[in-house]
Amino acid sequence: MRIKRGVNAVKKRRKIFKLAKGYFGNKSKNYRIAREAVMKSLNYAYVGRKLRKRDMRSLWIARINAGARENGISYSKLMHGLKVAGIDLNRKVLSDLAISDAEGFAALCEKAKAAL
């Protein structure tokens, strides 16, 4: 008895069309073109997740630098001073402190200056 694979083929196509929903023109209507567009989109999404981490880190560094310069120290000297002082805070936390808790960040800057 032969196996008919129509059900699985329809499921496969339906999955692609669901991902291609909202695409312009044939990209959402034609299976072959939709499949290419979806594969490209998924690849862009994968790369974008990596780039977002890079972008956020540079944003954090810019915020820390701005806060540090308000307290009379450069970013690189602040980071080195914190390391020497044994204060182990990551850039995400430091940037949040620079924005939300200016007094606390100023205290950290003073400790970093003292450690240098």
Residue frames as a rotation matrix with the C-alpha (Angstrom) as fourth column:
MET 1
0.581 0.814 0.000 0.00
0.814 -0.581 0.000 0.00
0.000 0.000 -1.000 0.00
ARG 2
-0.300 -0.742 0.599 1.47
0.694 -0.601 -0.397 3.38
0.655 0.296 0.695 -0.93
ILE 3
-0.117 0.155 -0.981 1.73
0.850 -0.496 -0.180 6.32
-0.514 -0.854 -0.074 1.42
LYS 4
0.283 0.247 0.927 0.21
0.703 -0.711 -0.025 9.60
0.652 0.659 -0.374 0.28
ARG 5
-0.418 -0.598 -0.684 2.02
0.904 -0.350 -0.247 12.61
-0.092 -0.721 0.687 1.73
GLY 6
-0.118 0.453 0.884 -0.51
0.514 -0.733 0.445 15.33
0.850 0.507 -0.146 0.91
VAL 7
0.826 0.503 -0.255 -1.33
0.454 -0.324 0.830 16.08
0.335 -0.801 -0.496 4.56
ASN 8
0.297 -0.802 -0.518 2.31
0.772 -0.118 0.625 16.62
-0.563 -0.585 0.584 5.53
ALA 9
-0.542 -0.489 0.684 2.98
0.819 -0.490 0.299 18.79
0.189 0.722 0.666 2.46
VAL 10
0.268 0.733 0.626 -0.02
0.419 -0.673 0.609 20.98
0.868 0.099 -0.487 3.29
LYS 11
0.831 -0.003 -0.556 1.16
0.547 -0.174 0.819 21.30
-0.099 -0.985 -0.143 6.91
LYS 12
-0.161 -0.984 -0.076 4.62
0.890 -0.178 0.419 22.32
-0.426 0.000 0.905 5.72
ARG 13
-0.483 0.033 0.875 3.21
0.635 -0.675 0.376 24.95
0.603 0.737 0.305 3.37
ARG 14
0.599 0.793 0.110 0.76
0.454 -0.450 0.769 26.22
0.659 -0.411 -0.629 5.97
LYS 15
0.495 -0.508 -0.705 3.63
0.770 -0.119 0.627 26.76
-0.403 -0.853 0.332 8.42
ILE 16
-0.598 -0.754 0.272 5.56
0.786 -0.486 0.381 28.84
-0.155 0.442 0.884 5.87
PHE 17
-0.237 0.584 0.777 2.49
0.495 -0.615 0.614 30.89
0.836 0.530 -0.143 4.88
LYS 18
0.742 0.489 -0.459 1.76
0.624 -0.255 0.738 31.59
0.244 -0.834 -0.494 8.55
LEU 19
0.057 -0.824 -0.564 5.30
0.769 -0.324 0.551 32.96
-0.637 -0.465 0.615 8.98
ALA 20
-0.790 -0.390 0.473 4.97
0.613 -0.514 0.600 34.97
0.008 0.764 0.645 5.73
LYS 21
0.253 0.967 0.010 1.69
0.964 -0.253 0.077 36.60
0.077 -0.010 -0.997 6.78
GLY 22
0.713 0.105 -0.694 1.75
0.282 -0.948 0.146 40.33
-0.642 -0.300 -0.705 6.09
TYR 23
-0.458 -0.888 0.039 4.50
0.351 -0.140 0.926 40.16
-0.817 0.438 0.376 3.48
PHE 24
-0.019 0.415 -0.909 3.94
-0.590 -0.739 -0.325 42.21
-0.807 0.530 0.259 0.33
GLY 25
0.106 0.124 -0.987 2.68
-0.993 0.055 -0.100 40.67
0.042 0.991 0.129 -2.91
ASN 26
0.499 0.100 -0.861 3.76
-0.408 0.904 -0.131 37.18
0.765 0.417 0.492 -3.94
LYS 27
-0.606 -0.791 0.090 5.94
-0.426 0.227 -0.876 36.84
0.672 -0.569 -0.474 -0.86
SER 28
-0.643 0.428 0.635 2.80
-0.613 0.209 -0.762 35.92
-0.459 -0.879 0.128 1.06
LYS 29
0.417 0.890 -0.185 0.92
-0.803 0.265 -0.534 34.09
-0.426 0.371 0.825 -1.73
ASN 30
0.624 -0.269 -0.734 3.42
-0.490 0.596 -0.636 31.96
0.608 0.757 0.240 -3.67
TYR 31
0.988 -0.154 0.007 4.96
0.090 0.614 0.784 29.09
-0.125 -0.775 0.620 -1.66
ARG 32
0.405 -0.903 0.146 8.37
0.878 0.339 -0.337 29.10
0.255 0.265 0.930 -3.30
ILE 33
-0.100 -0.401 0.911 8.83
0.188 -0.906 -0.378 32.87
0.977 0.133 0.166 -2.98
ALA 34
0.702 0.429 0.569 7.31
-0.475 -0.314 0.822 32.89
0.531 -0.847 -0.017 0.52
ARG 35
0.881 -0.401 -0.251 9.76
0.473 0.754 0.457 30.18
0.006 -0.521 0.854 1.61
GLU 36
-0.023 -0.927 0.375 12.73
0.797 -0.244 -0.553 32.22
0.603 0.286 0.744 0.41
ALA 37
0.027 0.111 0.993 11.42
-0.226 -0.967 0.114 35.35
0.974 -0.228 -0.001 2.11
VAL 38
0.916 0.357 0.185 10.79
-0.270 0.204 0.941 33.49
0.298 -0.912 0.283 5.38
MET 39
0.599 -0.760 -0.253 14.24
0.792 0.609 0.043 31.91
0.122 -0.226 0.966 5.37
LYS 40
-0.245 -0.668 0.703 15.82
0.496 -0.709 -0.501 35.32
0.833 0.226 0.505 4.77
SER 41
0.334 0.477 0.813 13.67
-0.426 -0.693 0.582 36.87
0.841 -0.540 -0.028 7.52
LEU 42
0.983 0.021 -0.181 14.59
0.137 0.568 0.811 34.19
0.120 -0.823 0.556 10.03
ASN 43
0.180 -0.984 0.016 18.25
0.924 0.163 -0.346 34.72
0.338 0.077 0.938 9.19
TYR 44
-0.199 -0.183 0.963 17.90
0.046 -0.983 -0.177 38.48
0.979 0.009 0.204 9.68
ALA 45
0.733 0.554 0.395 16.18
-0.380 -0.148 0.913 37.84
0.564 -0.819 0.102 13.02
TYR 46
0.765 -0.517 -0.384 19.03
0.637 0.695 0.333 35.56
0.095 -0.499 0.861 14.13
VAL 47
-0.237 -0.887 0.396 21.67
0.777 -0.418 -0.470 38.13
0.583 0.197 0.789 13.19
GLY 48
0.062 0.369 0.927 19.59
-0.157 -0.914 0.374 40.90
0.986 -0.169 0.001 14.78
ARG 49
0.944 0.279 -0.174 19.56
0.098 0.267 0.959 39.10
0.314 -0.922 0.225 18.13
LYS 50
0.238 -0.938 -0.253 23.36
0.971 0.231 0.060 39.12
0.002 -0.260 0.966 18.11
LEU 51
-0.392 -0.387 0.835 23.55
0.528 -0.838 -0.141 42.77
0.754 0.386 0.532 16.98
ARG 52
0.577 0.696 0.428 21.12
0.005 -0.527 0.850 43.88
0.816 -0.489 -0.307 19.70
LYS 53
0.758 -0.364 -0.542 23.54
0.647 0.306 0.699 42.67
-0.088 -0.880 0.467 22.38
ARG 54
-0.304 -0.916 0.263 26.35
0.947 -0.320 -0.021 44.66
0.103 0.243 0.965 20.73
ASP 55
-0.180 0.319 0.931 24.17
0.278 -0.891 0.359 47.78
0.943 0.324 0.072 20.42
MET 56
0.836 0.545 -0.057 23.02
0.181 -0.176 0.968 47.61
0.518 -0.820 -0.246 24.04
ARG 57
0.375 -0.780 -0.501 26.60
0.905 0.189 0.382 47.29
-0.203 -0.596 0.777 25.29
SER 58
-0.555 -0.601 0.575 27.66
0.728 -0.686 -0.016 50.40
0.404 0.410 0.818 23.36
LEU 59
0.231 0.723 0.651 24.62
0.085 -0.682 0.726 52.28
0.969 -0.112 -0.219 24.74
TRP 60
0.858 0.055 -0.510 25.55
0.495 0.174 0.851 51.27
0.135 -0.983 0.122 28.30
ILE 61
-0.091 -0.985 -0.144 29.13
0.990 -0.105 0.094 52.42
-0.108 -0.134 0.985 27.75
ALA 62
-0.416 0.003 0.910 27.94
0.416 -0.889 0.193 55.80
0.809 0.459 0.368 26.41
ARG 63
0.635 0.730 0.254 25.70
0.055 -0.370 0.927 56.28
0.771 -0.575 -0.275 29.47
ILE 64
0.660 -0.475 -0.583 28.46
0.739 0.269 0.618 55.30
-0.136 -0.838 0.528 31.91
ASN 65
-0.373 -0.851 0.370 30.89
0.903 -0.425 -0.065 57.64
0.212 0.310 0.927 30.14
ALA 66
-0.044 0.449 0.893 28.42
0.158 -0.879 0.450 60.55
0.986 0.161 -0.032 30.38
GLY 67
0.901 0.423 -0.097 27.86
0.128 -0.045 0.991 59.89
0.414 -0.905 -0.095 34.09
ALA 68
0.379 -0.843 -0.381 31.57
0.913 0.276 0.299 59.46
-0.147 -0.462 0.875 34.76
ARG 69
-0.434 -0.581 0.688 32.51
0.723 -0.681 -0.118 62.72
0.537 0.446 0.716 33.02
GLU 70
0.453 0.644 0.616 29.93
0.000 -0.692 0.722 64.57
0.891 -0.327 -0.314 35.13
ASN 71
0.990 -0.105 -0.095 31.92
0.109 0.139 0.984 63.30
-0.090 -0.985 0.149 38.13
GLY 72
0.630 -0.764 -0.141 35.28
-0.765 -0.642 0.060 64.34
-0.136 0.071 -0.988 36.66
ILE 73
-0.274 -0.708 0.651 36.64
-0.374 0.702 0.606 60.98
-0.886 -0.078 -0.457 35.51
SER 74
-0.336 0.125 -0.934 36.84
-0.935 0.076 0.346 59.30
0.114 0.989 0.092 32.11
TYR 75
0.703 0.693 -0.160 35.13
-0.687 0.720 0.099 56.01
0.184 0.041 0.982 31.29
SER 76
0.410 -0.598 -0.688 38.35
0.018 0.760 -0.650 54.02
0.912 0.254 0.322 30.98
LYS 77
-0.652 -0.661 0.371 39.76
-0.321 -0.202 -0.925 55.37
0.686 -0.723 -0.081 34.25
LEU 78
-0.005 0.747 0.665 36.46
-1.000 -0.022 0.017 54.68
0.028 -0.664 0.747 36.01
MET 79
0.814 0.357 -0.457 36.37
-0.407 0.913 -0.011 51.06
0.414 0.195 0.889 34.82
HIS 80
-0.003 -0.904 -0.427 40.02
0.125 0.423 -0.897 50.52
0.992 -0.056 0.112 35.75
GLY 81
-0.614 -0.206 0.762 39.50
-0.625 -0.463 -0.628 52.17
0.482 -0.862 0.156 39.16
LEU 82
0.397 0.840 0.369 36.49
-0.915 0.334 0.224 49.99
0.065 -0.427 0.902 39.90
LYS 83
0.693 -0.201 -0.692 38.47
-0.062 0.940 -0.335 46.89
0.718 0.275 0.640 38.96
VAL 84
-0.407 -0.913 0.022 41.40
0.001 -0.024 -1.000 47.89
0.913 -0.407 0.011 41.20
ALA 85
-0.486 0.297 0.822 38.98
-0.843 -0.410 -0.350 48.71
0.233 -0.862 0.449 44.04
GLY 86
-0.996 0.075 0.048 37.44
0.062 0.970 -0.235 45.24
-0.064 -0.231 -0.971 43.71
ILE 87
-0.233 0.959 -0.163 33.99
-0.428 -0.251 -0.868 46.53
-0.873 -0.132 0.469 42.75
ASP 88
-0.950 -0.135 0.280 32.60
0.135 0.633 0.762 44.01
-0.280 0.762 -0.584 40.30
LEU 89
0.059 0.978 -0.198 29.56
-0.002 -0.198 -0.980 45.57
-0.998 0.058 -0.010 38.59
ASN 90
-0.334 -0.153 0.930 28.69
0.868 0.334 0.367 44.95
-0.367 0.930 0.021 34.96
ARG 91
-0.980 -0.174 0.097 28.05
0.199 -0.866 0.459 47.73
0.004 0.469 0.883 32.46
LYS 92
-0.278 0.953 0.123 24.28
0.417 0.005 0.909 47.19
0.865 0.304 -0.399 32.43
VAL 93
0.374 0.384 -0.844 24.03
0.919 -0.031 0.393 47.80
0.125 -0.923 -0.365 36.18
LEU 94
-0.503 -0.660 -0.558 26.46
0.706 -0.686 0.175 50.73
-0.498 -0.306 0.811 36.07
SER 95
-0.881 0.210 0.424 24.50
0.198 -0.651 0.733 52.47
0.430 0.730 0.532 33.31
ASP 96
0.144 0.974 -0.174 21.26
0.587 0.058 0.807 51.97
0.797 -0.219 -0.564 35.24
LEU 97
0.163 -0.176 -0.971 22.92
0.942 -0.264 0.206 53.49
-0.293 -0.948 0.123 38.32
ALA 98
-0.833 -0.553 -0.017 24.19
0.514 -0.784 0.348 56.44
-0.206 0.282 0.937 36.27
ILE 99
-0.578 0.693 0.430 20.63
0.139 -0.436 0.889 57.19
0.804 0.574 0.156 35.14
SER 100
0.343 0.919 -0.195 18.49
0.292 0.093 0.952 56.37
0.893 -0.384 -0.237 38.17
ASP 101
0.857 -0.082 -0.508 20.81
0.506 -0.052 0.861 56.85
-0.097 -0.995 -0.003 41.17
ALA 102
0.614 -0.621 0.487 23.18
0.033 -0.596 -0.802 59.75
0.789 0.509 -0.345 40.55
GLU 103
0.532 -0.406 0.743 24.39
-0.839 -0.374 0.395 59.92
0.117 -0.834 -0.540 44.18
GLY 104
0.729 -0.219 0.649 25.25
-0.090 0.909 0.407 56.23
-0.679 -0.355 0.643 44.27
PHE 105
0.767 -0.447 0.461 27.07
0.608 0.273 -0.746 56.49
0.207 0.852 0.481 40.95
ALA 106
0.587 -0.553 0.591 29.01
-0.415 -0.832 -0.367 59.53
0.695 -0.029 -0.719 42.25
ALA 107
0.602 -0.340 0.722 30.07
-0.686 0.242 0.686 57.47
-0.408 -0.909 -0.087 45.27
LEU 108
0.763 -0.317 0.563 31.31
0.451 0.886 -0.112 54.71
-0.463 0.339 0.819 42.96
CYS 109
0.711 -0.500 0.494 33.27
0.285 -0.438 -0.853 57.30
0.642 0.748 -0.169 40.96
GLU 110
0.565 -0.496 0.660 34.90
-0.770 -0.604 0.205 58.59
0.297 -0.624 -0.723 44.15
LYS 111
0.648 -0.308 0.697 35.92
-0.251 0.778 0.576 55.02
-0.719 -0.548 0.427 45.14
ALA 112
0.769 -0.358 0.529 37.36
0.638 0.470 -0.610 54.47
-0.030 0.807 0.590 41.66
LYS 113
0.655 -0.528 0.540 39.33
-0.187 -0.806 -0.561 57.74
0.732 0.266 -0.627 41.90
ALA 114
0.578 -0.403 0.709 40.65
-0.799 -0.104 0.592 56.77
-0.165 -0.909 -0.383 45.33
ALA 115
0.746 -0.240 0.621 41.75
0.132 0.967 0.215 53.35
-0.653 -0.078 0.753 44.07
LEU 116
0.819 -0.435 0.374 43.83
0.413 -0.005 -0.911 54.84
0.398 0.900 0.176 41.23
